Amino acid sequence: MPCKLVAPSMEWKDAYLDFYREWKHSGETMVPWVIEKDPKDFEEMIQYLENHAEGLHLPEGFVPDSTYWFVNPSDNIVGAVNIRHDLTEALRNGGGHIGYGIRPTERRKGYATELLRQSVQKACEIGIKQVLVVCDETNLGSMKTILNNGGIIDHDFIEEDGNVVKRFWIAT
C-alpha cells in the first residue's frame, strides 16, 4: 500500500502528535507554515484547518487553503502539505500554491517527490490549472523534487534580505 494524502481528522491524532513533537524538538523551521499551529486542543486545530479549506474565518490577506497529511503504509505521518487555492502578491512572489515538508527523520527516502505529485493532483481537483511551487535557492533537495514533478522554472524572486526564491510552474 503506497503513501497517501489524508485530510486532518481525529483519527490521526496520535500519529500527528508524534509528527509534530519530532519536528518541534528538531528545532528546524516547520514547513508548511500551518504545522506550526499548536495541536494542544486537537479538535480546535482540526476545525481551524477545515474552516481554512472552506474559506471561513480567514485572517485578512489569507486565501482559502487545504491541508493534508502524508501517511506511509505503517500509518505514520511522514509529511504535510498546504495547498493555497489562490495567490496573493506575497504568495505569487515567495509562497506559491503548494507548501510541503517531510519530517526530519524521514527525509531522503523519496517521500517529498510523491507528496508533491499527489499534491498537484489535489490542486487539480480544487480547480487550479497550473501550480506555483517555490523554494529557496539553497534548498537543492526541494528544487530536485519540484523538477522531478515537471516544474518549469520561472523568474526568481529576491526577498528584502537577499534570499533568492526559485519559482516553478507545474501543469495539473
Secondary structure, 3 states (H helix, E strand, C coil): CCCEEECCCHHHHHHHHHHHHHHHHHCCCCCCHHHHCCCCCHHHHHHHHHHHHHCCCCCCCCCCEEEEEEECCCCCEEEEEEEECCCCHHHHHHCCCEEEEECHHHCCCCHHHHHHHHHHHHHHHHCCCEEEEEEECCCHHHHHHHHHCCCEECCCEECCCCCEEEEEEEEC
